Amino acid sequence: MKRLIQHGLMFGNLFHVASPALVERYRRALKHLTCKTTQLTDFHVDISGFSPEIGDELGDDHYLNHAGVNRQFILLSTEQKRCPLLHVKFSTSRDILRRFIEVNERQLFALTATDAVAGELVNSVFEVSTPAKLFDIQQVRIEADTTRGTLRHADRLAELVERFKTGEDAWFDDALIGEMISTAEKTGDVTRNPVHLEHEVFAQSNFWTAHFGGLYVFPGQEHPAVIASGAKPEDVPLTHVFDLSERNAIAKFLDLNGLAEPVIRARGVDGAAILRQKMGFLAVSVLTGKGRDLSGLSRSDLRRLAARHAEELPEEFEGLAALVRWAEGGGKWPKIRSDHPAYFYSLRAADTPERDLVNMLLAELCPHDFRQMFICHKELFYRRYRSWPEEKKAYAAEFLAREYAVDKAGARAALFGHEPDMEGRSPALPRVQRKGMVERVGPWGAVNQVRGR
């Protein structure tokens, strides 16, 4: 993994904690949340305050995420909103934390000027010993305060002030006045500078979880389903449960719910160019697996190399090539149905609120497209990267550093069009229905035949 770290592709964009004041605040918050501490004086944290260096020191990468359900967090700065979330257990967690910081940015900026803010993403359950318990998670709310209890004291002071202003003979209540003074010493004047955080409640509808080998849970769709990366769970309250091998069923699920669209007909992108790049990634997977060093090759070099070794390339390669020929007007309509190995490579998420989750699922269904896997499903990318041959590791790291990391927003826009920000900062746009020749005669019309299966 050292190569990824050197290229800034792993543990990148973390918040650096080096000043004695911030280190002391972090230690106080860590003690407050976990009863643990750290001896480090220089480390980095993600959006939740998790530090990979402290995780290594404690021998526990989940020291802020016990049982993987109710994630705790430590905020030292509002700048953490730009950081990634490491060791993700639920796909919704980062977006919830980011939105919490943005909604309360002015208050958090003031609070973190003197103390750390510590809290927890509180789910409806405290553990998920069975897959069925995932469906008990209906919402997530945030509980937070400074380590000195500033918000708790502010609420108490507000109550005292109200009693003082409305209570009969409150002016003569020495005990009340004394408590107001002592509490105000901890919070300041809350009548002039209110200290309050908006603790929004977030609905937990469709999501991915790392639990039980990885599950994509879609209870909020018109046609709900669970898609399992590993073994299918049995004790879930949904009729339709699939694993990744059930390609026809997954294709039907995506189609019935309008969750995916062909890259070729997607607006805002050069579909043929994207499919050509996917062909290149397929060639990389095969050729590096045979020990060929591809470092330093340009796209044209790789294309020529793939042509020389066409007989070694998988069925997915020829399927995508047929799609490109058809899209560019020089070939016949290819009959690519959902059971074809190239089918899911030809799709991207449609313009719906679930686009990030669907692109995450598609990344897992297209294991040779390491770029989409890195963008949409980093946990999976890091896990699979460890088993790749050195030649593929070198090529993938070099490619991502050269063509993605230098302009992440531009690369996402070029690939996904309606998704200028895969970090969730852009609201979903109204879904546009586009009927045309592709729907009538294009290769993706075949998905409708799945309905009858």
Sine and cosine of phi, psi and omega as CSV:
sin_phi,cos_phi,sin_psi,cos_psi,sin_omega,cos_omega
0.00,0.00,-0.17,0.99,-0.04,-1.00
-0.85,0.52,-0.60,0.80,-0.01,-1.00
-0.88,0.47,-0.66,0.75,0.02,-1.00
-0.91,0.42,-0.66,0.76,0.00,-1.00
-0.90,0.44,-0.67,0.74,0.00,-1.00
-0.90,0.45,-0.54,0.84,0.02,-1.00
-1.00,0.07,0.03,1.00,-0.03,-1.00
0.96,0.29,0.36,0.93,-0.03,-1.00
-0.99,-0.13,-0.06,1.00,0.05,-1.00
-0.60,-0.80,0.69,-0.72,-0.08,-1.00
0.86,0.52,0.45,0.89,0.04,-1.00
-1.00,0.05,0.40,-0.91,0.09,-1.00
0.89,0.46,0.49,0.87,0.09,-1.00
-1.00,0.08,0.33,-0.94,0.00,-1.00
-1.00,0.04,0.81,-0.59,-0.08,-1.00
-1.00,0.08,0.82,-0.57,0.03,-1.00
-0.94,-0.35,0.94,-0.33,-0.07,-1.00
-0.70,-0.72,-0.44,0.90,-0.05,-1.00
-0.96,0.30,0.59,-0.81,0.00,-1.00
-0.82,0.57,-0.60,0.80,-0.03,-1.00
-0.90,0.43,-0.72,0.70,-0.01,-1.00
-0.93,0.38,-0.62,0.78,0.02,-1.00
-0.88,0.47,-0.69,0.73,0.00,-1.00
-0.91,0.42,-0.66,0.75,0.03,-1.00
-0.89,0.45,-0.65,0.76,0.01,-1.00
-0.89,0.45,-0.71,0.71,0.01,-1.00
-0.86,0.51,-0.66,0.75,0.00,-1.00
-0.90,0.43,-0.67,0.74,0.01,-1.00
-0.93,0.37,-0.65,0.76,0.02,-1.00
-0.88,0.48,-0.68,0.74,0.04,-1.00
-0.90,0.44,-0.65,0.76,-0.02,-1.00
-0.90,0.45,-0.65,0.76,-0.08,-1.00
-1.00,0.09,-0.64,0.77,-0.21,-0.98
-0.83,-0.56,-0.12,0.99,-0.10,-1.00
0.90,0.43,0.30,0.95,0.06,-1.00
-0.93,-0.36,0.21,-0.98,0.05,-1.00
-0.59,-0.81,0.07,-1.00,0.02,-1.00
-0.72,-0.69,0.53,-0.85,0.07,-1.00
-0.99,-0.16,-0.06,1.00,-0.01,-1.00
-0.94,0.34,0.55,-0.83,0.03,-1.00
-0.89,-0.46,0.07,1.00,-0.01,-1.00
-0.42,-0.91,0.90,-0.43,-0.04,-1.00
-0.37,-0.93,0.06,-1.00,-0.01,-1.00
-0.83,-0.56,0.51,-0.86,-0.01,-1.00
-0.75,-0.66,0.43,-0.90,0.06,-1.00
-1.00,-0.04,-0.23,-0.97,-0.06,-1.00
-0.89,0.46,-0.45,0.89,-0.01,-1.00
-1.00,-0.02,-0.05,1.00,-0.07,-1.00
1.00,0.02,0.03,1.00,0.07,-1.00
-0.95,0.32,0.70,-0.71,0.03,-1.00
-0.91,-0.42,0.83,-0.55,0.05,-1.00
-0.89,0.45,-0.52,0.85,0.03,-1.00
-0.93,0.37,-0.67,0.75,0.02,-1.00
-0.94,0.33,-0.59,0.80,0.08,-1.00
-0.85,0.53,-0.65,0.76,0.05,-1.00
-0.92,0.38,-0.65,0.76,0.02,-1.00
-0.88,0.47,-0.67,0.74,-0.04,-1.00
-1.00,0.09,-0.20,0.98,-0.08,-1.00
0.92,0.38,0.51,0.86,-0.07,-1.00
-0.49,-0.87,0.98,-0.21,0.02,-1.00
-0.97,0.23,-0.02,1.00,0.00,-1.00
-0.86,-0.51,0.54,0.84,-0.05,-1.00
-0.92,0.39,-0.33,0.94,0.11,-0.99
-0.95,-0.30,0.19,0.98,-0.08,-1.00
-0.58,-0.81,0.83,0.56,-0.03,-1.00
-0.87,0.50,0.76,-0.65,-0.01,-1.00
0.93,0.38,0.00,1.00,0.09,-1.00
0.92,0.40,0.44,0.90,-0.07,-1.00
-0.87,-0.50,-0.90,0.44,-0.05,-1.00
-0.98,-0.18,1.00,0.01,-0.11,-0.99
-0.94,0.34,0.77,-0.64,0.09,-1.00
-1.00,0.00,0.32,-0.95,-0.01,-1.00
-0.54,-0.84,0.42,-0.91,0.05,-1.00
-0.76,-0.65,0.87,-0.49,0.02,-1.00
-0.96,-0.29,0.86,-0.51,0.08,-1.00
-0.97,-0.24,-0.34,0.94,-0.05,-1.00
-0.34,-0.94,0.53,-0.85,0.09,-1.00
-0.93,0.38,-0.23,0.97,0.05,-1.00
-0.91,0.42,-0.28,0.96,0.02,-1.00
-0.90,0.43,-0.28,0.96,0.00,-1.00
-0.88,0.47,-0.37,0.93,0.00,-1.00
-1.00,0.02,-0.08,1.00,-0.08,-1.00
-1.00,0.08,0.39,-0.92,0.10,-0.99
-0.97,0.24,0.11,-0.99,0.12,-0.99
-0.92,-0.40,0.84,-0.54,-0.04,-1.00
-1.00,-0.06,0.44,-0.90,0.03,-1.00
0.80,0.60,0.84,0.54,-0.07,-1.00
-0.94,0.34,0.73,-0.69,0.10,-1.00
-0.94,-0.33,-0.45,0.89,0.08,-1.00
-0.73,-0.69,0.71,-0.71,-0.07,-1.00
-0.92,0.39,-0.32,0.95,-0.05,-1.00
-1.00,0.06,-0.21,0.98,-0.18,-0.98
-0.89,0.45,-0.70,0.72,-0.05,-1.00
-0.91,0.42,-0.67,0.74,-0.02,-1.00
-0.90,0.43,-0.62,0.78,0.03,-1.00
-0.90,0.45,-0.71,0.70,0.02,-1.00
-0.89,0.46,-0.69,0.73,-0.02,-1.00
-0.89,0.46,-0.70,0.71,0.00,-1.00
-0.90,0.43,-0.61,0.79,0.05,-1.00
-0.87,0.49,-0.70,0.71,0.01,-1.00
-0.91,0.42,-0.69,0.73,-0.04,-1.00
-0.93,0.38,-0.65,0.76,0.01,-1.00
-0.90,0.43,-0.57,0.82,-0.07,-1.00
-0.94,-0.33,0.41,0.91,-0.18,-0.98
-0.85,0.53,-0.69,0.72,-0.04,-1.00
-0.90,0.43,-0.70,0.71,0.00,-1.00
-0.93,0.38,-0.68,0.74,0.00,-1.00
-0.91,0.41,-0.57,0.82,0.05,-1.00
-0.87,0.49,-0.67,0.74,0.01,-1.00
-0.94,0.35,-0.69,0.73,-0.04,-1.00
-0.91,0.41,-0.68,0.73,-0.05,-1.00
-0.97,0.23,-0.06,1.00,0.09,-1.00
-0.93,0.36,-0.40,0.92,-0.05,-1.00
-0.79,-0.62,-0.20,0.98,-0.08,-1.00
-0.38,-0.92,0.24,-0.97,0.12,-0.99
-1.00,0.03,0.52,-0.85,0.11,-0.99
-0.97,-0.24,0.84,-0.55,-0.04,-1.00
-0.88,-0.47,0.58,-0.81,-0.02,-1.00
-0.22,-0.97,-0.29,-0.96,-0.11,-0.99
-0.46,-0.89,0.61,-0.79,0.17,-0.98
-1.00,0.04,0.96,-0.27,-0.14,-0.99
-1.00,-0.08,0.91,-0.41,0.08,-1.00
-1.00,0.07,0.05,-1.00,0.04,-1.00
-0.97,0.24,-0.17,0.99,-0.01,-1.00
-0.75,-0.66,0.30,-0.95,-0.01,-1.00
-0.95,-0.30,-0.21,0.98,0.08,-1.00
-0.38,-0.93,0.39,-0.92,0.01,-1.00
-0.81,-0.58,0.97,0.26,-0.03,-1.00
-0.96,0.29,-0.36,0.93,0.05,-1.00
-0.72,-0.70,0.46,-0.89,0.03,-1.00
-0.84,0.54,-0.51,0.86,-0.02,-1.00
-0.87,0.49,-0.49,0.87,-0.04,-1.00
-0.94,0.34,-0.33,0.94,0.07,-1.00
-0.88,0.48,-0.49,0.87,-0.04,-1.00
-0.99,0.15,-0.11,0.99,0.13,-0.99
-0.99,0.11,-0.16,0.99,0.02,-1.00
-1.00,0.10,0.99,-0.10,-0.03,-1.00
-1.00,-0.08,-0.47,0.88,-0.04,-1.00
-0.42,-0.91,0.30,-0.95,0.04,-1.00
-0.78,-0.62,0.78,-0.63,0.08,-1.00
-0.84,-0.54,0.37,-0.93,-0.06,-1.00
-0.94,-0.35,0.76,-0.65,0.14,-0.99
-0.92,-0.38,0.77,-0.64,-0.07,-1.00
-0.45,-0.89,0.48,-0.87,0.09,-1.00
-0.27,-0.96,0.24,-0.97,0.12,-0.99
-0.97,0.24,0.25,-0.97,-0.02,-1.00
-0.92,0.39,-0.36,0.93,0.03,-1.00
-1.00,-0.07,0.07,1.00,0.05,-1.00
0.96,0.29,0.56,0.83,-0.05,-1.00
-0.84,0.54,-0.70,0.71,-0.04,-1.00
-0.93,0.36,-0.63,0.77,0.03,-1.00
-0.89,0.45,-0.68,0.73,0.02,-1.00
-0.93,0.37,-0.57,0.82,0.01,-1.00
-0.91,0.42,-0.66,0.75,0.05,-1.00
-0.89,0.45,-0.65,0.76,0.02,-1.00
-0.91,0.42,-0.67,0.74,0.00,-1.00
-0.90,0.43,-0.63,0.78,0.03,-1.00
-0.88,0.48,-0.64,0.77,0.06,-1.00
-0.89,0.45,-0.68,0.73,-0.01,-1.00
-0.90,0.43,-0.66,0.75,0.02,-1.00
-0.88,0.47,-0.66,0.75,0.01,-1.00
-0.90,0.44,-0.67,0.74,0.05,-1.00
-0.89,0.46,-0.66,0.75,-0.01,-1.00
-0.90,0.44,-0.61,0.79,-0.07,-1.00
-0.98,0.18,-0.45,0.89,-0.11,-0.99
-0.91,-0.41,-0.33,0.95,-0.07,-1.00
-0.96,0.27,0.58,-0.81,0.03,-1.00
-0.95,0.32,0.75,-0.66,-0.01,-1.00
0.88,0.48,0.38,0.93,0.01,-1.00
-0.89,0.45,-0.47,0.88,0.02,-1.00
-0.88,0.47,-0.37,0.93,-0.05,-1.00
-0.97,-0.25,0.14,0.99,-0.02,-1.00
-1.00,-0.02,1.00,-0.06,-0.06,-1.00
-0.89,0.45,-0.57,0.82,0.00,-1.00
-0.91,0.41,-0.67,0.75,0.01,-1.00
-0.90,0.43,-0.72,0.70,-0.01,-1.00
-0.90,0.43,-0.64,0.77,0.01,-1.00
-0.90,0.44,-0.65,0.76,0.03,-1.00
-0.93,0.37,-0.60,0.80,0.05,-1.00
-0.87,0.49,-0.68,0.73,-0.03,-1.00
-0.92,0.39,-0.71,0.70,-0.02,-1.00
-0.92,0.39,-0.59,0.81,0.03,-1.00
-0.95,0.32,-0.63,0.78,0.00,-1.00
-0.90,0.44,-0.46,0.89,0.05,-1.00
-0.91,0.42,-0.41,0.91,-0.01,-1.00
-1.00,-0.03,-0.42,0.91,-0.13,-0.99
-0.89,-0.46,-0.35,0.94,-0.17,-0.99
1.00,0.08,-0.14,-0.99,-0.05,-1.00
-0.99,0.10,0.99,-0.17,-0.04,-1.00
-0.96,0.28,-0.27,0.96,0.05,-1.00
-0.96,0.28,-0.50,0.87,0.04,-1.00
-0.99,-0.13,-0.56,0.83,-0.01,-1.00
-0.79,-0.61,0.98,0.18,-0.03,-1.00
-0.85,0.52,0.69,-0.73,0.04,-1.00
-0.92,-0.39,0.97,-0.26,-0.07,-1.00
-0.41,-0.91,0.65,-0.76,0.06,-1.00
-0.92,-0.39,0.66,-0.75,0.10,-0.99
-0.98,0.17,0.93,-0.38,-0.01,-1.00
-0.99,-0.15,0.99,0.16,-0.03,-1.00
-0.92,0.39,0.58,-0.81,0.08,-1.00
-0.99,-0.13,0.79,-0.61,-0.08,-1.00
-0.95,-0.31,0.76,-0.65,0.05,-1.00
-0.96,0.29,0.66,-0.75,0.04,-1.00
-0.94,-0.35,1.00,-0.01,-0.07,-1.00
-0.99,-0.16,-1.00,0.04,0.01,-1.00
-1.00,-0.09,0.71,-0.70,-0.08,-1.00
-0.32,-0.95,0.26,-0.97,0.17,-0.99
-0.95,-0.32,0.60,-0.80,0.10,-0.99
-0.74,-0.67,0.56,-0.83,0.05,-1.00
-0.98,0.21,-0.23,0.97,-0.02,-1.00
-0.91,0.42,0.49,-0.87,0.08,-1.00
0.85,0.53,0.63,0.77,0.07,-1.00
0.99,0.16,0.06,1.00,-0.01,-1.00
0.98,-0.19,0.90,-0.44,0.00,-1.00
-0.73,-0.68,0.70,-0.71,0.17,-0.99
-0.98,-0.18,0.91,-0.41,-0.14,-0.99
-0.94,-0.33,0.88,-0.47,-0.04,-1.00
-0.84,-0.54,0.91,0.42,0.01,-1.00
-0.98,0.20,-0.28,0.96,-0.09,-1.00
-1.00,-0.02,0.14,0.99,0.00,-1.00
-1.00,-0.03,0.31,-0.95,0.06,-1.00
-0.87,0.49,-0.60,0.80,0.08,-1.00
-0.88,-0.48,1.00,0.05,-0.12,-0.99
-0.95,0.32,0.40,-0.92,0.02,-1.00
-0.25,-0.97,0.27,-0.96,0.16,-0.99
-0.86,-0.52,0.73,-0.69,0.04,-1.00
-0.88,-0.48,0.85,-0.52,-0.11,-0.99
-0.98,-0.22,0.70,-0.71,0.09,-1.00
-0.97,0.26,-0.49,0.87,0.02,-1.00
-0.91,-0.41,-0.74,-0.67,0.01,-1.00
-0.94,0.34,0.60,-0.80,0.00,-1.00
-0.95,0.33,0.76,-0.65,0.08,-1.00
-0.96,0.30,0.54,-0.84,-0.05,-1.00
-0.98,-0.20,-0.54,0.84,-0.12,-0.99
-0.99,-0.13,0.87,0.49,0.07,-1.00
-0.85,-0.52,0.54,-0.84,-0.09,-1.00
-0.99,0.11,0.60,0.80,0.07,-1.00
-0.81,-0.59,0.56,-0.83,-0.02,-1.00
-0.96,0.29,-0.65,0.76,-0.13,-0.99
-0.98,-0.17,0.92,-0.40,0.05,-1.00
-0.75,-0.66,0.85,-0.53,-0.07,-1.00
-0.84,-0.55,0.37,-0.93,0.23,-0.97
-0.93,-0.37,0.12,-0.99,-0.15,-0.99
-0.91,0.41,-0.28,0.96,0.02,-1.00
-0.98,0.22,-0.28,0.96,-0.04,-1.00
-1.00,0.02,0.94,0.34,-0.14,-0.99
-0.91,0.42,-0.66,0.75,0.00,-1.00
-0.89,0.46,-0.67,0.74,-0.01,-1.00
-0.92,0.40,-0.65,0.76,0.02,-1.00
-0.92,0.40,-0.66,0.75,0.04,-1.00
-0.88,0.48,-0.68,0.74,0.02,-1.00
-0.90,0.44,-0.68,0.73,0.03,-1.00
-0.86,0.51,-0.73,0.68,0.00,-1.00
-0.89,0.45,-0.65,0.76,-0.03,-1.00
-0.94,0.34,-0.72,0.70,-0.02,-1.00
-0.87,0.49,-0.56,0.83,-0.03,-1.00
-1.00,-0.10,0.02,1.00,0.02,-1.00
0.88,0.47,0.62,0.78,-0.12,-0.99
-1.00,-0.09,-0.24,0.97,-0.06,-1.00
-0.69,-0.73,0.38,-0.93,0.02,-1.00
-0.58,-0.81,0.44,-0.90,0.04,-1.00
-0.92,0.39,0.66,-0.75,0.05,-1.00
-0.86,0.52,-0.60,0.80,-0.07,-1.00
-0.87,0.49,-0.64,0.77,-0.07,-1.00
-0.99,-0.12,0.07,1.00,-0.01,-1.00
-0.96,0.29,0.70,-0.71,0.01,-1.00
-0.97,0.24,0.50,-0.87,0.11,-0.99
1.00,0.07,0.06,1.00,0.01,-1.00
-0.68,-0.73,0.37,-0.93,0.12,-0.99
-1.00,-0.06,1.00,-0.03,-0.12,-0.99
-0.87,0.50,-0.67,0.74,-0.02,-1.00
-0.89,0.45,-0.64,0.77,0.00,-1.00
-0.91,0.42,-0.64,0.77,0.01,-1.00
-0.90,0.43,-0.67,0.74,0.01,-1.00
-0.91,0.41,-0.58,0.81,0.07,-1.00
-0.89,0.47,-0.65,0.76,0.04,-1.00
-0.90,0.43,-0.64,0.77,0.05,-1.00
-0.89,0.46,-0.59,0.81,0.09,-1.00
-0.88,0.48,-0.64,0.77,0.04,-1.00
-0.88,0.47,-0.65,0.76,0.02,-1.00
-0.91,0.42,-0.60,0.80,0.07,-1.00
-0.89,0.46,-0.68,0.73,0.02,-1.00
-0.90,0.44,-0.64,0.77,0.02,-1.00
-0.87,0.49,-0.72,0.70,-0.03,-1.00
-0.86,0.51,-0.68,0.74,-0.05,-1.00
-0.96,0.28,-0.74,0.67,-0.11,-0.99
-0.95,0.31,-0.62,0.78,0.05,-1.00
-0.94,0.34,-0.50,0.86,0.07,-1.00
-0.91,0.42,-0.34,0.94,0.06,-1.00
-0.99,-0.14,0.22,0.98,0.11,-0.99
1.00,0.04,0.17,0.99,-0.03,-1.00
-0.99,0.12,0.72,-0.69,0.02,-1.00
-1.00,0.06,0.88,-0.47,-0.05,-1.00
-0.95,-0.31,0.13,0.99,-0.06,-1.00
-0.89,0.46,0.67,-0.74,0.04,-1.00
0.99,0.10,-0.07,1.00,-0.02,-1.00
-0.98,0.22,0.67,-0.75,0.12,-0.99
-0.99,0.16,0.13,-0.99,0.02,-1.00
-0.89,0.46,-0.64,0.77,0.02,-1.00
-0.92,0.39,-0.61,0.79,0.06,-1.00
-0.87,0.48,-0.70,0.71,-0.02,-1.00
-0.91,0.43,-0.64,0.77,0.01,-1.00
-0.89,0.46,-0.67,0.74,0.02,-1.00
-0.92,0.39,-0.63,0.78,0.02,-1.00
-0.90,0.43,-0.66,0.75,0.04,-1.00
-0.89,0.46,-0.64,0.77,0.01,-1.00
-0.89,0.46,-0.61,0.79,0.00,-1.00
-0.94,0.34,-0.39,0.92,-0.04,-1.00
-0.88,-0.48,0.56,0.83,-0.08,-1.00
-0.84,0.55,-0.56,0.83,-0.05,-1.00
-0.93,0.36,-0.29,0.96,-0.01,-1.00
-1.00,-0.03,-0.18,0.98,-0.11,-0.99
-0.99,0.12,0.49,-0.87,-0.10,-1.00
-0.98,0.22,0.12,-0.99,-0.03,-1.00
-0.89,0.46,-0.50,0.86,0.03,-1.00
-0.85,0.53,-0.61,0.79,-0.05,-1.00
-0.89,0.46,-0.76,0.65,-0.02,-1.00
-0.92,0.40,-0.58,0.82,0.04,-1.00
-0.89,0.46,-0.70,0.71,0.04,-1.00
-0.92,0.39,-0.61,0.80,0.04,-1.00
-0.88,0.48,-0.63,0.78,0.03,-1.00
-0.91,0.42,-0.62,0.78,0.05,-1.00
-0.90,0.44,-0.67,0.74,0.01,-1.00
-0.89,0.45,-0.70,0.72,0.02,-1.00
-0.87,0.49,-0.68,0.74,0.01,-1.00
-0.90,0.43,-0.69,0.72,-0.04,-1.00
-0.91,0.42,-0.56,0.83,-0.04,-1.00
-1.00,0.01,0.11,0.99,0.12,-0.99
0.99,0.14,0.19,0.98,-0.06,-1.00
-0.92,-0.38,0.21,0.98,-0.04,-1.00
-0.59,-0.81,0.11,-0.99,0.02,-1.00
-0.99,0.11,0.29,-0.96,0.06,-1.00
-0.91,0.41,0.89,-0.46,0.01,-1.00
-0.99,0.14,0.71,-0.71,0.01,-1.00
-1.00,0.04,1.00,0.06,-0.02,-1.00
-0.93,-0.36,0.95,-0.32,0.00,-1.00
-0.98,-0.22,0.03,-1.00,-0.15,-0.99
-0.91,0.41,-0.30,0.95,0.04,-1.00
-1.00,0.01,-0.02,1.00,0.04,-1.00
-0.98,0.21,0.67,-0.74,-0.03,-1.00
-0.85,0.53,-0.42,0.91,-0.04,-1.00
-1.00,0.03,-0.12,0.99,-0.18,-0.98
-0.85,0.53,-0.81,0.59,-0.09,-1.00
-0.95,0.31,-0.38,0.93,0.10,-1.00
-0.91,0.41,-0.37,0.93,-0.05,-1.00
-1.00,0.03,0.02,1.00,-0.08,-1.00
-0.94,-0.35,0.34,-0.94,0.26,-0.97
-0.63,-0.78,0.22,-0.98,0.01,-1.00
-0.91,0.41,0.62,-0.78,0.09,-1.00
-0.97,0.24,0.14,-0.99,-0.09,-1.00
-0.99,0.15,0.97,0.25,0.00,-1.00
-0.75,-0.67,0.21,-0.98,0.06,-1.00
-0.88,0.48,-0.27,0.96,-0.03,-1.00
-0.99,-0.12,0.29,0.96,-0.14,-0.99
-0.87,0.49,-0.67,0.74,-0.01,-1.00
-0.90,0.43,-0.65,0.76,-0.01,-1.00
-0.91,0.40,-0.65,0.76,0.00,-1.00
-0.93,0.37,-0.67,0.74,0.06,-1.00
-0.89,0.45,-0.52,0.85,0.08,-1.00
-0.90,0.44,-0.71,0.70,0.04,-1.00
-0.89,0.46,-0.70,0.71,0.00,-1.00
-0.89,0.45,-0.57,0.82,0.05,-1.00
-0.87,0.49,-0.58,0.81,0.01,-1.00
-0.97,0.24,-0.48,0.88,0.02,-1.00
-0.98,0.18,-0.21,0.98,-0.02,-1.00
-0.84,-0.55,0.95,0.31,-0.18,-0.98
-0.90,0.43,-0.34,0.94,-0.01,-1.00
-1.00,0.09,-0.24,0.97,0.01,-1.00
-1.00,0.05,0.99,0.16,-0.10,-1.00
-0.92,0.39,-0.41,0.91,0.02,-1.00
-0.92,0.38,-0.76,0.65,0.02,-1.00
-0.90,0.43,-0.59,0.81,0.03,-1.00
-0.89,0.46,-0.67,0.75,0.00,-1.00
-0.91,0.40,-0.66,0.75,-0.04,-1.00
-0.95,0.30,-0.70,0.72,-0.20,-0.98
-0.98,-0.18,-0.33,0.94,-0.10,-1.00
-0.50,-0.87,0.94,0.35,-0.10,-1.00
-0.88,0.48,-0.60,0.80,0.01,-1.00
-0.85,0.52,-0.68,0.73,0.03,-1.00
-0.93,0.37,-0.66,0.75,0.01,-1.00
-0.85,0.53,-0.76,0.65,-0.03,-1.00
-0.89,0.46,-0.62,0.79,-0.02,-1.00
-0.92,0.39,-0.68,0.73,-0.03,-1.00
-0.97,0.23,-0.53,0.85,0.00,-1.00
-0.83,0.56,-0.62,0.79,-0.05,-1.00
-0.86,0.51,-0.47,0.88,-0.07,-1.00
-0.99,-0.13,-0.05,1.00,-0.02,-1.00
-0.96,0.29,0.44,-0.90,0.13,-0.99
-0.91,0.41,0.41,-0.91,-0.07,-1.00
-0.85,0.52,-0.56,0.83,-0.01,-1.00
-0.89,0.45,-0.64,0.77,0.01,-1.00
-0.96,0.29,-0.63,0.78,0.06,-1.00
-0.84,0.54,-0.72,0.70,-0.03,-1.00
-0.90,0.44,-0.71,0.70,-0.03,-1.00
-0.91,0.42,-0.72,0.70,-0.04,-1.00
-0.89,0.46,-0.70,0.71,-0.01,-1.00
-0.89,0.45,-0.69,0.72,0.00,-1.00
-0.91,0.42,-0.69,0.72,-0.02,-1.00
-0.90,0.44,-0.75,0.66,-0.04,-1.00
-0.90,0.43,-0.62,0.79,0.03,-1.00
-0.93,0.37,-0.60,0.80,-0.08,-1.00
-0.99,0.14,-0.64,0.77,-0.17,-0.99
-0.91,-0.41,-0.10,0.99,0.05,-1.00
-0.86,-0.51,-0.79,0.61,-0.13,-0.99
-0.89,0.46,-0.49,0.87,-0.05,-1.00
-0.95,0.32,-0.40,0.92,0.01,-1.00
-0.47,-0.88,0.97,0.25,-0.10,-1.00
-0.90,0.44,-0.73,0.69,-0.03,-1.00
-0.89,0.45,-0.67,0.75,0.01,-1.00
-0.91,0.42,-0.64,0.77,0.01,-1.00
-0.91,0.41,-0.66,0.75,0.03,-1.00
-0.90,0.43,-0.64,0.77,0.02,-1.00
-0.91,0.42,-0.65,0.76,-0.01,-1.00
-0.92,0.40,-0.56,0.83,-0.04,-1.00
-1.00,0.09,-0.66,0.75,-0.19,-0.98
-0.92,-0.40,-0.18,0.98,0.10,-0.99
0.91,0.42,-0.98,0.18,-0.04,-1.00
-0.98,0.18,0.13,0.99,0.02,-1.00
-0.86,-0.50,0.95,0.31,-0.01,-1.00
-0.92,0.40,-0.28,0.96,-0.04,-1.00
-0.60,-0.80,0.97,-0.25,-0.01,-1.00
-0.95,0.31,-0.08,1.00,0.02,-1.00
-1.00,0.04,0.02,1.00,0.15,-0.99
1.00,-0.04,0.21,0.98,-0.07,-1.00
-0.99,0.12,-0.14,0.99,0.00,-1.00
-0.95,-0.31,0.76,-0.65,0.02,-1.00
-0.93,0.36,0.39,-0.92,0.03,-1.00
-0.91,0.40,0.69,-0.73,0.05,-1.00
-1.00,0.07,0.40,-0.92,0.06,-1.00
-0.85,0.52,0.69,-0.72,-0.03,-1.00
-0.95,0.30,0.75,-0.66,-0.04,-1.00
-0.97,-0.25,0.82,-0.57,0.05,-1.00
-1.00,0.04,0.81,-0.59,-0.02,-1.00
-0.83,-0.55,0.93,-0.36,0.01,-1.00
-0.98,-0.22,0.69,-0.73,-0.01,-1.00
-0.15,-0.99,-0.35,-0.94,-0.10,-1.00
-0.90,0.43,-0.57,0.82,-0.03,-1.00
-0.86,0.50,-0.70,0.71,-0.01,-1.00
-0.91,0.42,-0.55,0.84,-0.07,-1.00
-0.97,0.22,-0.69,0.73,-0.13,-0.99
-0.79,-0.62,-0.09,1.00,-0.10,-1.00
-0.94,0.33,0.23,-0.97,-0.08,-1.00
-0.90,0.44,-0.38,0.92,-0.05,-1.00
-0.99,0.13,-0.11,0.99,0.14,-0.99
-0.87,0.49,-0.33,0.94,-0.02,-1.00
-0.91,0.42,-0.40,0.91,-0.03,-1.00
-0.90,0.44,-0.50,0.87,0.00,-1.00
-0.91,0.42,-0.41,0.91,0.05,-1.00
-0.94,0.34,-0.32,0.95,0.01,-1.00
-0.93,0.37,-0.45,0.90,-0.04,-1.00
-0.82,0.57,-0.55,0.84,-0.04,-1.00
-1.00,0.09,-0.02,1.00,-0.06,-1.00
-1.00,0.06,0.00,0.00,0.00,0.00
